């Protein structure tokens, strides 16, 4: 007796079809699972055995062979429990053999309950293109799977619900998409809470409008972390496409809220400075998304930047440049998107009070230089805006009202982003000025003679790299977009250049 059941697997964010083949043959009772399973998959036999018996279905007293095809791809996780149970029952004739367009996912409890699994959203999205039209899975995973257009999702809380549906005894009501509001409101911390720091607020608005990386430098207590935590609130709301991309990564990582659908807000990741390079880029024995991928379409905030290990910081260089990271391990490799905004904060020196108007710095010049050199020149070159946050005056702190609200700033940022998207509609994958390729910069960053003169003088006097030159143009382009100007003038270039002043201090 033989039965074949369709399931799904995941390699990185790419889903693929897994055929669960169940064969019952004569011989001594034995359960054999083949097809390159990992330890979690091998344990499926005991979970399925207990679930079948506790649901009062017959367990075959024969030799059982289960094959997970394709056999040359490692299978991971407990997602194959449900298709394995369905295959065994179908091989015995307890239920009809499911059609190839019906797929099954889910972990089994010993009593037959279905428990949620990770990676359902990218598997559901891939299933549509692979010819699957019906998907049976745990009820907690139904909301994210229902976002895959063209796929009928059947949520079940017990394996017996799936069996009764397949036997035509009691149909399962399909899940419906939860809907997505692209004009969602920000409910997090508000920029109105920030007192003073006009220059830093302006830099954050420019960074948000163009998707630029940002470094805040200043003494302790000047509001650097406070400002960074409010950056997601002034970014444009997630589009449906961005929400799908980001939610797929969180689904693989097992970080989607239970029973929830797509993410509604841009991610904000803030790892501790003790984080390893593998945790930043992604890794493990089986490749998993790291912090750079979890921050995709959002913000990665690194507080106390020089306290991170050198290896950890250097890992950021390639993701910042390419917007994608490839994680290679013994058991395979995975490719994850990681287009994020880097927001970093640091003190000007070890004690933190270099340049403070009222407190004296206790660091020696060599200690200051050593502290600053913890950030390499190539990494600093990839940060578009360097902002010095100075102590806030008493009058600003004591004021009854703060600055502009996040909603007001967000409106201007969103308008600037729409201009950029219209300009770059013919450039695939480009959503903001920070992503403009070098070839397009010359076309979209036309300068007035006075602006070009300023940039030339700065380039020759300060010795900027070619990368810094491109990033200055991108920032100037964003400033011009906020100003409603199509051409870059002297004011736009001058403001963009003032955000590169730390190059000399940090490198030389």
C-alpha positions in Angstrom: 0.0 0.0 0.0 1.3 3.4 -1.0 0.3 7.0 -0.8 1.9 10.3 -1.8 1.2 13.6 0.0 2.4 17.1 -1.0 4.1 19.3 1.5 6.4 22.3 1.4 10.0 23.0 2.4 12.1 26.2 2.7 15.6 27.1 1.6 16.3 30.6 2.9 13.2 32.4 1.7 12.6 30.1 -1.3 9.9 27.5 -0.9 9.9 24.2 -2.7 7.6 21.2 -3.0 8.3 18.1 -0.8 6.6 14.8 -1.6 5.9 12.7 1.4 5.8 9.1 0.2 4.4 6.5 2.6 4.8 2.8 1.8 3.4 -0.1 3.8 4.9 -3.5 3.1 5.0 -6.9 4.7 7.6 -7.7 7.3 8.4 -7.0 10.9 6.9 -3.7 12.2 9.5 -1.0 11.6 9.4 2.7 10.9 12.1 4.0 8.5 12.3 7.7 7.6 14.6 8.6 4.7 15.2 11.7 2.5 17.9 13.5 4.4 15.9 14.5 7.5 17.4 16.4 10.4 16.9 15.3 14.0 13.6 17.3 14.4 12.2 15.5 11.4 13.4 12.1 12.6 11.5 12.6 15.8 8.3 12.9 13.8 7.8 9.2 13.9 7.1 9.1 17.6 4.9 12.2 17.5 2.9 10.8 14.7 2.6 7.3 16.3 1.2 8.8 19.5 -1.1 11.2 17.7 -2.6 8.4 15.5 -3.3 6.2 18.6 -4.7 9.0 20.7 -7.0 10.0 17.9 -8.2 6.3 17.7 -7.0 5.7 14.2 -5.4 2.4 13.3 -1.6 2.1 13.4 -0.3 -0.3 10.7 1.3 -3.4 12.0 3.7 -3.7 9.1 6.9 -2.3 7.8 6.6 1.5 7.2 8.9 3.4 4.9 8.6 7.2 4.6 10.5 9.1 1.9 10.8 12.9 1.8 11.6 13.8 -1.8 13.7 15.4 -3.2 16.2 13.2 -1.2 19.2 15.4 -1.9 17.9 18.4 0.1 18.1 18.5 3.9 14.6 18.7 5.6 14.4 20.6 8.8 11.8 21.3 11.5 8.6 19.6 12.5 6.5 20.9 9.5 6.2 17.3 8.1 4.2 15.8 11.0 0.8 16.5 9.5 1.6 15.3 6.0 3.2 12.2 7.4 0.1 11.4 9.4 -2.1 12.0 6.4 0.1 9.8 4.2 0.0 6.9 6.7 -3.8 7.0 7.0 -4.2 7.3 3.2 -1.9 4.3 2.6 -4.2 2.3 4.9 -7.3 3.4 3.1 -8.7 5.4 6.1 -9.0 8.5 3.9 -8.7 9.2 0.2 -5.2 10.0 -1.2 -5.0 13.8 -1.3 -4.7 15.4 -4.7 -1.3 16.9 -5.8 -2.7 20.4 -5.5 -3.4 19.9 -1.8 -0.5 20.6 0.6 -0.1 19.9 4.3 2.0 21.6 7.0 2.1 21.4 10.8 3.6 20.1 13.9 1.6 17.5 15.9 1.1 17.2 19.6 0.9 13.8 21.1 -2.9 14.2 21.4 -3.3 15.1 17.8 -3.4 18.9 18.2 -1.8 21.0 15.6 0.9 23.5 16.6 2.2 26.4 14.6 5.4 26.2 12.6 7.8 28.8 11.2 8.3 29.9 7.6 4.7 29.5 6.6 4.3 32.8 4.7 7.2 32.3 2.3 6.1 28.7 1.8 2.6 29.8 1.1 3.8 32.4 -1.4 5.9 29.8 -3.2 3.1 27.3 -3.2 1.0 29.4 -5.6 3.7 29.3 -8.2 4.3 25.6 -7.6 0.8 24.5 -8.5 -0.6 24.2 -5.0 -4.1 25.6 -4.6 -5.1 24.3 -1.2 -3.1 24.4 2.0 -4.0 22.6 5.3 -2.1 23.9 8.4 -2.4 24.9 12.1 -5.0 27.6 12.8 -2.3 29.9 14.3 -0.5 30.0 10.9 -3.7 30.7 8.9 -3.5 34.5 9.0 -0.1 34.8 7.4 -0.8 32.0 4.9 -4.0 33.6 3.8 -2.0 36.6 2.4 -0.9 34.4 -0.5 -3.3 35.3 -3.4 -4.7 32.4 -5.2 -4.3 29.9 -2.3 -7.2 28.5 -0.3 -6.1 28.0 3.3 -7.8 25.6 5.6 -7.0 26.2 9.3 -7.3 23.2 11.7 -6.7 22.8 15.4 -6.7 19.0 15.4 -5.3 16.5 12.9 -8.8 14.9 13.1 -10.3 18.0 11.6 -8.1 17.6 8.5 -9.1 13.8 8.3 -12.8 14.6 8.5 -12.5 17.3 5.8 -10.7 14.9 3.4 -13.3 12.2 4.1 -16.1 14.6 3.3 -17.6 14.4 6.8 -17.1 18.0 8.1 -15.7 20.7 5.9 -13.2 23.2 7.3 -14.0 26.9 6.7 -11.3 28.6 4.7 -9.3 31.4 6.2 -9.7 34.9 4.8 -7.0 37.6 4.5 -6.9 40.1 7.3 -6.4 43.1 5.0 -3.6 45.6 5.0 -3.8 49.4 5.5 -0.9 51.1 3.7 -1.8 54.4 5.4 -1.4 53.1 8.9 -0.7 55.4 11.8 2.5 55.3 13.9 1.7 54.4 17.5 5.2 54.4 18.8 7.3 57.2 20.4 6.7 60.7 19.0 9.3 63.2 17.8 7.3 65.9 19.7 8.8 64.4 22.9 12.3 65.6 21.8 13.5 68.9 23.2 16.0 71.0 21.3 18.4 69.2 18.9 17.1 71.1 15.8 20.1 70.0 13.7 19.7 66.3 14.7 16.0 66.5 14.0 16.7 67.9 10.5 19.2 65.2 9.8 16.7 62.5 10.8 14.2 63.9 8.4 16.7 63.9 5.6 17.8 60.4 6.5 14.1 59.2 6.5 13.3 60.9 3.3 16.1 59.4 1.3 16.7 56.1 3.3 20.2 57.3 4.3 22.4 55.9 7.0 23.0 58.1 10.0 25.6 58.5 12.8 24.8 60.5 15.9 27.8 61.7 18.0 27.5 63.5 21.3 28.0 63.4 25.0 25.9 61.1 27.2 22.3 62.3 27.9 21.9 64.4 24.7 19.1 62.3 23.4 20.9 60.2 20.7 19.0 57.0 21.6 15.8 58.9 22.0 16.1 60.3 18.5 17.0 57.0 16.9 14.0 55.2 18.5 11.7 57.8 16.9 13.2 57.3 13.4 10.7 54.5 12.4 7.8 56.9 13.2 8.8 59.4 10.5 9.5 56.8 7.8 6.7 56.3 5.3 4.2 53.5 6.1 5.0 50.0 4.9 3.6 49.2 1.4 1.9 45.9 0.9 5.0 44.6 -1.0 7.4 45.7 1.7 5.1 44.1 4.4 5.2 40.8 2.5 9.0 40.9 2.2 9.6 41.8 5.9 6.9 39.4 7.2 8.4 36.5 5.3 11.7 37.1 7.0 10.1 37.3 10.4 8.1 34.1 9.6 11.3 32.2 8.9 12.8 33.5 12.2 9.6 32.6 14.1 9.0 36.2 15.2 5.6 36.8 13.7 3.0 37.4 16.4 0.9 34.2 17.0 -2.3 34.3 15.0 -1.3 37.6 13.3 -1.0 38.4 9.7 1.5 40.8 8.1 3.7 43.3 10.0 2.0 46.7 10.2 5.1 48.8 11.2 8.6 49.1 10.0 11.0 47.0 12.1 13.4 48.6 14.6 16.2 46.3 15.7 18.6 47.3 18.4 21.1 44.5 19.3 23.4 44.8 22.3 27.0 45.6 21.6 28.0 42.1 22.8 26.2 40.6 19.7 28.3 38.3 17.5 29.1 38.8 13.8 27.0 35.7 13.0 24.0 37.1 14.9 24.3 40.3 12.9 24.7 38.7 9.4 22.8 35.5 10.1 24.0 32.0 10.7 23.7 28.9 12.8 24.3 25.3 11.7 21.2 25.8 9.5 21.2 29.3 8.0 18.9 31.7 9.7 18.3 35.5 9.2 20.4 37.8 11.3 19.8 41.3 12.5 20.5 43.0 9.2 17.8 40.9 7.6 15.3 41.4 10.5 15.8 45.1 10.0 14.9 44.8 6.2 12.7 47.8 5.2 13.3 49.3 8.7 16.0 50.5 11.0 19.1 48.8 12.5 20.2 50.9 15.5 23.6 50.3 17.0 24.0 52.2 20.2 27.5 52.8 21.6 29.0 51.9 18.1 32.7 51.7 19.1 31.8 49.1 21.8 30.9 46.6 19.1 33.7 44.2 18.2 35.7 45.0 15.0 34.6 41.8 13.3 30.9 42.6 14.0 31.1 46.1 12.5 33.1 45.0 9.4 30.3 42.4 8.7 28.0 45.4 8.0 30.0 46.6 5.0 28.8 44.3 2.3 25.1 44.3 3.4 25.1 48.1 3.5 26.4 48.2 0.0 24.5 45.4 -1.7 21.3 45.2 0.3 21.5 41.4 0.4 23.4 38.9 2.5 24.3 35.3 1.6 24.8 33.0 4.6 26.8 29.9 3.8 27.0 27.0 6.3 27.8 23.2 6.2 24.2 22.3 5.7 23.5 24.8 3.0 23.4 28.4 2.1 20.6 31.0 2.1 20.2 34.5 0.6 18.3 37.1 2.6 17.4 40.7 1.6 18.7 43.4 4.0 17.9 46.8 2.7 17.8 48.7 6.0 18.7 52.1 7.4 21.7 52.1 9.7 21.3 54.4 12.7 24.3 54.5 15.0 25.2 56.5 18.1 28.5 57.0 19.9 30.2 59.3 22.4 33.0 61.5 21.1 35.5 59.8 23.4 35.7 57.1 26.0 34.6 59.3 28.9 32.0 60.9 26.7 32.7 64.6 27.3 35.1 65.7 24.6 33.8 69.1 23.4 31.2 69.4 26.2 30.6 73.1 27.1 30.6 72.6 30.9 32.3 69.3 31.7 35.9 68.5 31.2 37.1 65.5 29.2 39.5 63.2 31.1 40.8 61.3 28.0 44.3 61.8 26.6 44.6 62.7 22.9 46.0 59.2 22.2 43.0 57.6 24.0 40.6 59.8 22.0 42.3 58.7 18.7 42.3 55.1 19.8 38.6 55.2 20.6 37.7 56.8 17.3 39.7 54.4 15.3 37.5 51.5 16.5 35.3 52.6 13.6 37.0 51.8 10.3 37.2 54.3 7.5 35.4 52.0 5.0 32.5 51.6 7.4 32.3 55.3 8.1 32.4 56.0 4.4 29.1 54.1 4.1 27.3 56.3 6.6 25.8 59.3 4.8 25.0 61.7 7.6 27.3 62.5 10.6 25.5 64.6 13.2 26.9 66.0 16.4 24.3 66.1 19.2 25.2 68.8 21.8 23.7 69.2 25.3 20.2 70.8 25.3 19.7 74.2 26.8 17.6 74.5 30.0 15.0 76.7 28.3 14.4 74.0 25.7 14.1 71.3 28.3 11.7 73.3 30.4 9.5 74.3 27.5 5.9 73.2 27.8 5.8 72.0 24.2 8.4 70.0 22.2 9.2 70.1 18.6 7.2 69.0 15.6 5.2 65.8 15.8 6.2 62.6 14.0 3.0 62.8 11.9 3.9 66.2 10.5 7.5 65.1 9.6 6.2 61.9 8.2 3.9 63.7 5.8 6.9 65.6 4.3 9.0 62.5 4.2 6.2 60.5 2.5 5.8 63.3 -0.1 9.6 63.3 -0.9 9.5 59.5 -1.2 6.7 59.6 -3.7 8.8 62.0 -5.8 11.7 59.6 -5.7 9.6 56.6 -6.6 8.1 58.4 -9.6 11.6 59.4 -10.7 13.0 55.9 -10.3 10.0 53.9 -11.7 12.2 52.6 -14.5 14.9 51.4 -12.1 14.0 47.9 -10.7 14.5 47.6 -6.9 15.1 51.3 -6.3 12.7 52.8 -3.8 14.6 55.8 -2.5 17.6 58.0 -3.2 20.0 56.0 -1.0 19.5 53.1 -3.5 20.2 55.1 -6.6 22.9 53.3 -8.6 26.0 55.2 -9.7 25.0 55.3 -13.3 21.7 57.0 -12.5 23.2 59.6 -10.2 24.6 61.7 -13.1 21.2 61.7 -14.7 19.1 62.6 -11.7 21.5 64.9 -9.8 22.0 67.8 -12.2 23.8 70.6 -10.4 24.0 74.4 -10.9 27.5 75.8 -11.7 27.8 77.2 -8.2 26.8 73.8 -6.6 29.4 72.0 -8.8 32.0 74.5 -7.8 31.4 73.9 -4.1 31.5 70.1 -4.5 34.7 70.2 -6.5 36.4 72.4 -3.9 35.3 70.1 -1.0 36.4 67.0 -2.9 39.8 68.3 -3.7 40.5 69.8 -0.3 39.1 67.0 1.9 40.1 64.0 -0.3 36.8 62.3 -0.4 36.6 58.8 -1.9 34.5 58.0 -4.9 31.9 56.3 -2.6 31.7 59.4 -0.4 31.2 61.5 -3.6 28.2 59.4 -4.6 26.7 59.5 -1.2 27.0 63.3 -1.0 25.1 63.5 -4.2 22.4 61.2 -2.9 22.0 63.2 0.2 21.9 66.5 -1.8 19.3 64.9 -4.0 17.1 64.1 -1.0 17.5 67.7 0.4 16.4 69.1 -3.0 13.4 66.7 -3.0 12.4 68.0 0.5 12.8 71.5 -0.9 10.7 70.8 -4.0 13.6 71.5 -6.4 14.5 69.3 -9.4 18.0 70.8 -9.7 20.7 70.7 -7.0 21.8 74.2 -6.0 24.6 75.5 -3.7 22.4 75.4 -0.6 21.6 71.7 -1.1 25.3 70.8 -1.7 26.4 72.9 1.3 24.0 71.2 3.6 24.9 67.7 2.4 28.6 68.5 2.8 28.2 69.6 6.4 27.0 66.1 7.3 30.5 64.7 6.2 32.5 66.7 8.7 33.4 63.7 10.9 35.4 62.1 8.1 38.4 64.1 9.0 38.0 63.6 12.7 37.4 59.8 12.6 39.9 58.8 9.9 42.8 61.2 10.3 
